[in-house]
Amino acid sequence: MMVFLLHYGIHFVVPIGIAYWFYKTKFWPVLWIFWGGILIDLDHFLATPIFDPLRCSIFFHPLHDTGAIALYVLLLFFQPTRIFGMALCLHIIADTVDCLL
């Protein structure tokens, strides 16, 4: 239960805090972008089985591999893409925590 709460807390609650703390004037658009970062989980449909509770997403699925993660980090360095990079990196952090636990 703790793993579930931590994983989904990072996916859904932490973005609320970041959007509120750093982007008050653009809270809702930024929050929706953060929550939209979950869309990279669409790559799970390429795996068989689609969901395996014992499988770590990191380095397994195409949008969770080294090249994709490097791109997400690169997005952080440019103002127009920074929020998208933060959303995607936050997703990777959530999945990494899930794998570690």
PAZAPA-4460 file (N, C-alpha, C; in steps of 0.05 Angstrom, whole numbers, plus 32768, in hexadecimal, padded with zeros to 4 digits):
% residues 101
    n_x    n_y    n_z   ca_x   ca_y   ca_z    c_x    c_y    c_z   seq   type   mol
   8010   7FE8   8000   8000   8000   8000   8011   8019   8000     1      M     A
   8028   8018   800F   803A   802F   8010   8046   8035   7FF5     2      M     A
   804E   8020   7FE6   8059   8024   7FCC   8045   8031   7FB9     3      V     A
   802C   8028   7FBA   8016   8033   7FAA   8013   8051   7FB0     4      F     A
   8011   8058   7FCA   800D   8074   7FD2   8025   8085   7FCA     5      L     A
   803D   807B   7FCD   8055   808B   7FC6   8056   808F   7FA8     6      L     A
   8052   8079   7F99   8053   807B   7F7C   803F   808F   7F71     7      H     A
   8026   808B   7F78   8011   809C   7F6D   8011   80B8   7F7B     8      Y     A
   801C   80BA   7F93   801F   80D4   7F9F   8033   80E5   7F8F     9      G     A
   8048   80D8   7F85   805C   80E7   7F75   804F   80EE   7F5A    10      I     A
   803F   80DC   7F4F   8032   80E2   7F35   801C   80F8   7F38    11      H     A
   800D   80F9   7F4D   7FF6   810B   7F4F   7FF8   8121   7F63    12      F     A
   8004   811C   7F7B   8004   8130   7F90   801C   8142   7F8E    13      V     A
   8034   8137   7F89   804C   8148   7F87   8049   815D   7F71    14      V     A
   803D   8156   7F5A   8039   816B   7F45   8027   8182   7F4F    15      P     A
   8014   817D   7F60   8003   8192   7F6B   8015   81A5   7F7B    16      I     A
   8026   819A   7F8C   8038   81AB   7F9C   804B   81BC   7F8B    17      G     A
   8057   81AF   7F77   806A   81BD   7F65   805C   81D3   7F56    18      I     A
   8045   81CD   7F4A   8036   81E0   7F3B   802D   81F8   7F4C    19      A     A
   8024   81F2   7F65   801B   8207   7F77   8033   8218   7F80    20      Y     A
   8048   820B   7F88   805F   8219   7F94   806E   822A   7F7F    21      W     A
   8073   821F   7F67   8083   822D   7F53   8074   823A   7F3D    22      F     A
   805B   8232   7F38   804C   823D   7F21   8030   8245   7F29    23      Y     A
   802D   8255   7F3F   8013   825C   7F49   8001   826A   7F33    24      K     A
   800D   827B   7F24   7FFD   828A   7F10   7FF5   8279   7EF8    25      T     A
   8003   8262   7EF4   7FFC   8250   7EDE   7FF6   8234   7EEA    26      K     A
   7FEB   8233   7F02   7FE7   821A   7F11   7FDA   8204   7F00    27      F     A
   7FC2   8209   7EF6   7FB3   81F4   7EE9   7FC0   81EA   7ECF    28      W     A
   7FC9   81FC   7EBD   7FD6   81F1   7EA5   7FEF   81E1   7EAC    29      P     A
   7FFF   81EB   7EBF   8017   81DC   7EC7   8010   81C1   7ED3    30      V     A
   7FFC   81C1   7EE4   7FF3   81A8   7EF1   7FEA   8194   7EDC    31      L     A
   7FDB   819C   7EC8   7FD2   818A   7EB3   7FE9   817F   7EA3    32      W     A
   7FFE   8190   7E9F   8016   8186   7E90   8024   8171   7EA1    33      I     A
   8026   8177   7EBC   8033   8163   7ECE   8023   8149   7ECD    34      F     A
   800A   814A   7ED0   7FF9   8132   7ED0   7FFA   8124   7EB4    35      W     A
   7FFD   8134   7E9F   7FFF   8129   7E84   8019   8118   7E80    36      G     A
   802D   811D   7E91   8045   810D   7E90   8040   80EF   7E93    37      G     A
   8029   80E8   7E9E   8022   80CC   7EA2   801D   80BE   7E87    38      I     A
   8019   80CE   7E72   8014   80C3   7E58   802B   80B3   7E4D    39      L     A
   8043   80B6   7E58   8059   80A6   7E4E   8055   8088   7E56    40      I     A
   8042   8084   7E68   803C   8068   7E6E   802D   8059   7E58    41      D     A
   8026   8067   7E43   801A   805A   7E2C   802C   8045   7E20    42      L     A
   8046   8048   7E25   8059   8034   7E1A   8056   8019   7E28    43      D     A
   8047   8018   7E3D   8042   7FFE   7E4B   8032   7FEC   7E39    44      H     A
   8022   7FF8   7E26   8012   7FE8   7E14   8023   7FD8   7E00    45      F     A
   803D   7FDF   7DFE   804F   7FD0   7DED   805A   7FB7   7DFA    46      L     A
   8056   7FB4   7E13   8061   7F9D   7E22   804D   7F87   7E25    47      A     A
   8057   7F6F   7E29   8047   7F58   7E2F   8051   7F4B   7E48    48      T     A
   8041   7F49   7E5D   8026   7F54   7E60   8027   7F73   7E62    49      P     A
   8011   7F80   7E5D   8010   7F9D   7E5F   8018   7FA6   7E7B    50      I     A
   800D   7F99   7E8F   8014   7FA1   7EAB   801F   7F89   7EB9    51      F     A
   8037   7F8C   7EC4   8043   7F78   7ED5   804C   7F86   7EEF    52      D     A
   8040   7F80   7F05   8046   7F8E   7F1E   8063   7F8A   7F27    53      P     A
   8070   7F75   7F1D   808C   7F70   7F25   80A1   7F7C   7F12    54      L     A
   8097   7F88   7EFC   80AA   7F93   7EE8   80AF   7FB0   7EEE    55      R     A
   80C8   7FB8   7EEC   80D0   7FD4   7EEE   80CE   7FE1   7ED3    56      C     A
   80BF   7FF8   7ED2   80BC   8006   7EB9   80D6   8013   7EAF    57      S     A
   80E6   801B   7EC1   80FF   802A   7EBA   8111   8017   7EAB    58      I     A
   811A   8020   7E94   812C   8012   7E81   811F   7FFA   7E74    59      F     A
   8104   7FF6   7E78   80F7   7FE0   7E6A   80E6   7FEA   7E53    60      F     A
   80D5   7FFE   7E58   80C4   8009   7E43   80D2   801F   7E34    61      H     A
   80CB   8023   7E1A   80DA   8036   7E09   80DA   8053   7E14    62      P     A
   80C4   805C   7E1F   80C2   8077   7E29   80CD   807A   7E46    63      L     A
   80D8   8064   7E50   80E5   8063   7E6A   8102   805B   7E69    64      H     A
   810D   805B   7E51   8129   8051   7E4E   813D   8068   7E4F    65      D     A
   8156   8062   7E4D   816C   8075   7E51   816A   808D   7E3E    66      T     A
   8165   8088   7E24   8164   809E   7E11   814C   80B0   7E16    67      G     A
   8135   80A5   7E1D   811E   80B6   7E23   8123   80C6   7E3D    68      A     A
   812F   80BA   7E51   8134   80C8   7E6A   8148   80DE   7E65    69      I     A
   815C   80DA   7E54   816F   80EF   7E4D   8161   8106   7E40    70      A     A
   814E   8100   7E2E   813F   8115   7E21   812E   8125   7E35    71      L     A
   8122   8117   7E48   8112   8125   7E5D   8123   8138   7E6D    72      Y     A
   813B   812F   7E74   814D   8140   7E83   8156   8158   7E72    73      V     A
   815B   8153   7E59   8163   8169   7E47   814D   817E   7E45    74      L     A
   8134   8176   7E45   811E   8189   7E44   811E   819D   7E5B    75      L     A
   812A   8195   7E72   812B   81A6   7E89   813C   81C0   7E84    76      L     A
   814E   81BF   7E72   8161   81D4   7E6E   8157   81EB   7E5C    77      F     A
   813F   81E8   7E51   8134   81FC   7E3E   8119   8206   7E49    78      F     A
   8117   8220   7E4B   80FE   822C   7E56   80E4   8222   7E49    79      Q     A
   80E3   8221   7E2F   80C9   8219   7E23   80C1   81FC   7E29    80      P     A
   80D4   81EB   7E2F   80CE   81CE   7E34   80D2   81C6   7E51    81      T     A
   80D9   81D9   7E62   80E0   81D2   7E7E   80CA   81C4   7E8D    82      R     A
   80B2   81CE   7E8B   809B   81C2   7E9A   8096   81A5   7E90    83      I     A
   8098   81A1   7E75   8095   8186   7E6A   80AB   8174   7E74    84      F     A
   80C3   817E   7E75   80DA   816E   7E7F   80D6   8167   7E9D    85      G     A
   80CC   817A   7EAC   80C6   8175   7EC8   80B1   815F   7ECB    86      M     A
   809C   8161   7EBB   8086   814D   7EBD   8091   8131   7EB6    87      A     A
   80A1   812F   7EA1   80AB   8115   7E99   80C0   810A   7EAD    88      L     A
   80D1   811C   7EB7   80E5   8113   7ECB   80D7   810B   7EE5    89      C     A
   80C2   8119   7EED   80B3   8112   7F05   80A6   80F6   7F01    90      L     A
   809D   80F0   7EE9   8092   80D6   7EE4   80A7   80C0   7EE7    91      H     A
   80BF   80C6   7EDC   80D5   80B2   7EDE   80DD   80AF   7EFB    92      I     A
   80DD   80C4   7F0B   80E3   80C2   7F27   80CF   80B1   7F35    93      I     A
   80B5   80B5   7F30   80A0   80A4   7F3C   80A4   8087   7F35    94      A     A
   80AA   8081   7F1C   80AE   8065   7F14   80C7   8059   7F20    95      D     A
   80DC   806A   7F23   80F5   8060   7F2F   80F1   805A   7F4C    96      T     A
   80E2   806B   7F5B   80DC   8065   7F77   80CC   804B   7F79    97      V     A
   80BA   8048   7F67   80AA   802F   7F66   80BC   8016   7F63    98      D     A
   80D0   8019   7F51   80E2   8003   7F4C   80F4   7FFD   7F64    99      C     A
   80FC   8012   7F72   810E   800F   7F88   8100   8002   7FA0   100      L     A
   80E6   8007   7FA2   80D7   7FFC   7FB9   80CC   7FE0   7FB2   101      L     A
***
